[in-house]
């Protein structure tokens, strides 16, 4: 019976994690993989967004992108949802084995990690964390670090993990040197540190880079508190200090930024002191944790239509209208995947490549003249916009203030025609860029999709 337990656990994890692609970055990763395969090279600068700074693009995730693009070519978008579930199952089945078959801690870690897990390079980093903590030889640490640095920048943690987990200098040195085995050399190691500096500057707001708040992520804090108590109780046991120090580092990263929670939960079962719990209680609690994930999850295949303007973009594709596309950053990846190279988007989620644009955009959102200048500067003829709360506008004649749907303020119908919308976004075409009869074939008149919406 014991030999079938890992198979049953893998299946339970896979079914619980099965769900649509929700991460906005997934599609620019996919598009980058396509670009690399087609050009048989890495892009030196960003080829996709018109507002990106034309500086060197240090893409430390290229290996994931190529593999993801290849997998998509085999299984399609619906199949990638299944791949997402299989990836989660593979990682946490390995965690189960590496934690000496601690079912309860593995199930708790799985439940915690699913808050931020998706098909993305940072999720692959969870596997490298597990392998690095478990490795003992210098050459194993070198191989892990060399692959990791080409999948996700969190590989800069590899030398520290090697130093603490082996308590020897040689594996740490081997891991540090292996980080240079990438197309960008030392710059791939420096890039994530530069990004952290940019994040700390407050120049932009991204939910993934916000601190993990206790009321929003209680399981994280329960696990951290539980770990503190466990290590205090077992402080006299041999080897506890390096486990405590390493887990404290992962806890700090997870609390500091939401995006790092998966790293903590991947390490949690491997580093926690072991306590004897009755088998029936452990199995019941683990089953409940996995079931809770399964019951709360969305198990549709493909991509989540409430997060991506799938139908609206399909209508824009049908029009054949050319031109640069305005978009909020979260839609950038999906639009790049849908339209490049025929059309280029304005921006996307790679904040480090848009340092000039980000403050420019922030000013334009509250200044009508700056807004128009921004659209003119980037030669925007099309727009795929999100739904926003109504705006308070003042009547210059009467001085009275009233609420206006945001789309009427940013995309006045005298200048922009509504040509499509769905539950995620709206599509507009600039009247001056296309013949009136052509616009007329596609325009949706008398409809304000965001009227009465409160976001």
N, C-alpha and C positions, 0 to 999 in steps of 0.2 A: 504493500500500500504506500510506503514511504517513497518509492521510486516514482509514483504517479503524482505525488503532491506538488512538485515543481511545475509539472505540466498543467495541473488544475489551477495553480496560482498564476501562471503565465496567462492562461485563458481568462481568468477573472480580471486581471489587470487590463488585458487588451479590450475586453468588452466594456469595462468601466470607463476606459480612456477614449473609446471610440467616439468621434465627434467631428463636426465641420472645422475647416480651417478658419480661425478667427483672428490670427495675428496679422496686422496690417503690413508688416515687413516681409511676409512670406513671398509676396509677388515680385518685389524688386530683387529678392534673392533668386527667384526662379528666372526672372528676366536676365539677371547677370550671368547665371549659369548658361543660358542660351547664348548670350553675347560671347562668352568665353569659348564655348564649343564652336560657334560659327567662325570666330576670328582666330581660334587656336592661340590665344594670348590673353593676358589680363589687361583690362582697360587702364591706361596710365592716368587719365582724368575721367570725370563723370561724363558718360555719353548721353544720359537720359533726361536730365532736368535743365531747363533754360536758366533757372535762377541759381544754380550751384556755382560755388567758387571754382574756377578752373585751376585748382591746386592739385598736387599729387594725391590720388586716391589710394590710401593704404588699406586695401581690402583684405583683412585677415580671415575672411570667411569663405574664400573662393572654393575650397575643397568641398564644403557642404553644398555650395550652390551648384557645382558641376554634378555632384551625385544626385541632388534633388531634381535637377532638370532631366537627368537620365531616367530617374524613377518615374517622373511625370510622363515622359514619353512612352513608358511601358504601361502604366496603370491609369493615367488621366487624373483629373482633379478629384473625382469620387474615390478613386483608389488611394490618393494621397491621404484622405481621411483615415483609411484603414492603416496606412503606413504610420500615421500619427499614433494610433492605438498600439500598434506592434512595437514602435520605438519605446513608448512608455513601459510596455510590458517587459521588453527585453532589459531595459535599464534596471527596473526594480526586481526582476527575477535574479539578475546578477547581484543586486544589493542583498537579496535574501541569502544567497550563497556566501557572499563575502562577509556578512554579519553573523556567520555561523548559524544560519537558519533561524534567525530571530524573527518569527512571523509577525509578532505584534508590532515591534519597532518598524519593520519594513512596511507594514500596512499603514501605520501612522505617517511615515515618511511619504508614502505614495499619496495619501490624502492631502498632505500639506503641499506637496510639489504640484499637484494638479491645479492649484489656483493660478499658476503662471505658466503651465506647460503648454507648448504648442509645437508644431513642426517648424523648428527654427534652430539656428546654430547654438544658441544659449542652452537649449534642451539637450543637444549632443554633449555639451560641456559637463552635464551631470554624469555621463558615462566615464568621461576622462577623470573626473574627481574620484569616482569609485575605484577606477583602475590605479590611479596614482597613490591613493591611500593604501591600497593592498599590495603594491609592488615593493620588492625588497632589493633587487639587484640594480646596479647602476645603469646597465644597458636597458633594462625594462623602463626605468624612468626616462632615459633618453628617447626611446621609441615613442612612449606616450606623449612626451612634450613636443616632439617633432610633428606628430599628427595633430595634436591639440592646437598648436599655434596656427595651423592652416585651416582650422575649423571655427575657432572662436578666440577672441583676445583674452579671455579669462585664463588662458594658458600661462600668463605671467605668474599665476599662483603655483605653478608646477615646482619650481625650485624650493619654495617654502614648504610645500607638502612633502617633498622628498627629504628635506633636512629634518623635519620633525618626525615623520613616520619611520625613518630608518635610523635617526640619530647619528648619521655619518655624513661627512662632507662630500665624499665622492659622488653619491647619487645626486646631491643637490647641484654640484658643479656640472655633472653630465646633463641634467635637465636644463640648466641655465644655458649651456652651450647649444643644446638641441633646439632651443627657441630661435636660434639664428638660421635654422634650416627652413627657410621660407623665401618666397620671391622678393620680399621687401627688406630682408636683412634686419638690422637693428631697429629700423623704423617701425616694424610690426610690433616690437616690444614697447617702443615709446608712444605709439599712437593711442592705446587705451589710457595711458596716464595723461596724455594731453586732453583726451575726451573728458576724463574725470574733472580736470581743471576747468574745462568749458562748462560742464554741468554745474559745478560749484559756483560759477560766476553768476548764475541766475539769469543768463541771457535767454533761456527758453524754459518752458514747462512741459514735461513729458511724464505721464502717469507712472511709467516704469521706473523713472529716476526719482520718484518721491519716496520719502521714508515710509516704512511699513508701520501702519498705525495699529495699536492693540485691538481696538474695537472692530477693525476691518479684517485683521488676520489674527484672531485669538489663538489658533492652533500653534502658530509660530512662537508666541510668547509662552504658552503652556509648555512647549517642548524645551525652550530655553530655560525656564524656571525649573522644570523637571531635571534638566541636565545639571544645573548648578547644585541642586539637592543631591543628585546621584553621585557627583564627583566629590562633594564634601563627605558623604558617607563612606566612599571608597578611597579617600585620599591617601591612605597608607599603603595601598596596593601598588605593586611595581608597574611602571609604565603609564600610570594615570596622568602624570603631569603633561606629557606630550599630547595625549588625547584631549585633555581639557583645554590646552592652549590652542590646538588646531580647531577644535569645535567652537571655541570662543571667537576665533578669527572669522569663521564662517557665519556665526551668529551676528557679529558686528556688521559684516557685509550685507546680510539679509535684512537687518533692521534699518541700516542706512539707506538701502535702495530696494524697492519691491522686486526688481528684476533679478536680484541675487538670491531670492528665497529658495529656488530649486537647488542651488549649490549646497545650502545648509541642509536641506532635507535629504539629499543624496548622501551626505557625509554622516548624518545623525545616527543611523543604525550601526554604522561601522565603528564609531568612536564612543558611543555610550557604554558605560559599565553595564555588565549583565546582572540581572536579578532573576531569581527563580520564581516563575509564576506557574500556577497550575495549568496544565496543557489545555484543558477544556475551556478555561477562562481566556487564555491567550487566543485560541482559535475563534471563540465567539466574538471577542472584541475586535480581532482582525477582520473577521467577516463583516462585522457591522461597519467598520471604517470603509472597507472597499464598497459595500452596498450603498453607503451614504454618498460616496463619489458617483456611483453609477446612477442613483436616483436623481441626483441634482444636475447631472450632465445633460447636454443636448447631444443626442446620438444621430443626428442627420448626417448624411454624407455630402461631400462637396465643400462649398464655402457658405458661410453664414450670410444670407441675403440682407439681414437687418444691419450688417456692418459694411457691406460692399454694395455699391449701386449697380448691381448686375443687370437688371432690366433697363435701367436708364442708359447705361453705357452701350448695351446692345442696340438701343435705338439710335444713339449717336453714331455707332459703327454703320448702321444701315443708311444713314444720310449721306455718308461719304464726304462730309464737310472737312476740308483741310484746315490746318492752323494750329497754333500753340494753345494749350489747354490750361486754364486756371484751375487750381484744385487746392483744397486743404491738404496738409501734409499726409494725413492718414490714408487718403485715396491715391496718393502718388504711385505706390507700388502696383496696385491693381490696374491703374491707367497705363503705366509703363508696359506692363505685361500685355495689355489689350491693344495698344496702339503703336508702340515703338517698332520700327523706325519711321513709320509714316507720319506720326505726330509726336510732339514732345510735350511733356508736362511742365508745370511751373516748379514744383518742389516735391519732396517726399520725406520719409522719416529719417534720413541720414543727416541728422542735425549738424554734425561736424563739417559737412560740405556746404552748409548754407549760412555761414557766420555773417556774411554781409546782408543776406536777404532777410534773416529773422528779425532784426530790429527795424528794417525798412518796412516789412509787412506789419509789424506791431503798430507803427505810426500810421500806416495807411488805413488800418481798420477803424480808426477814430477820426480821420480827416478826409473829407470827401475829395478835396483837390489832390491830396497825396494818393488816394485810392485810384483816381483816374490816371494819375501820372504813372503809377505802378503798372496798370494794365497796358498803358501805351508803351512804356519802356520795354516790356517783355513781349510786346506785339501779340496780346491775347485776343483771339477771335472766338474761342469757345470756352465754356466754363462747366465744370462738374462740381457743384457746391453741396455742402452738408446743410442740414436743417439747423437753424440758429434761433434763439429766443427773439421775440419781437423787439424792435428798437424804439426808444423814446425820441421823437422828433418834434421840433418846435416850428409852428407856423409863423413865418417872418411878418406876415401882415397883422395877425391878431395877437401874437405872443403866446397863444395857447399851445399846450403840449399834448401830443397824442401818441398812441402806440401804433407802429407800422410793422407789417411783416418784413423780416430782414431781407428777403429776396427782392422786394420792391425798392428797398434803399440801395442795395449793392448792384442790382441788375434791373434798373428802371426799364419798363416795357417799351418805352419810346426808343431805347437804344439796343435792347436785348430781347430776343424772342425765346420763350419757353418752348423747348422742343422735346422734353422728356422728363419723367420723374418716376421714382418708386419709393419704397419705404426708407431707403438710405440716403438718397440724394436727388438733386435736380440738375438738369442740363439746359444750358442757354447758348444761343448763337448770336454773335454781334451782327446787327442788321446791316451796318455799313460794310461788312466784309463779304456779303453774299447778295446775289440778285434777289429782289423782292419776291418774284414768283417762286424762286427756289425755297426761300424761307417759308413762304406760304404753304408749300406742300407738307411741311413738317411741324409748323407752329401749333401749339395747343393754346387756344384763346379762351379767355374768360375763367381761367383757373389760376389760383394762387396756392400752390401746394402747402406752403408753410403758414397759411392763415389760420390763426387760432391754436397753433402749436405752442406748447410750453416745454422747453428742453431742460 
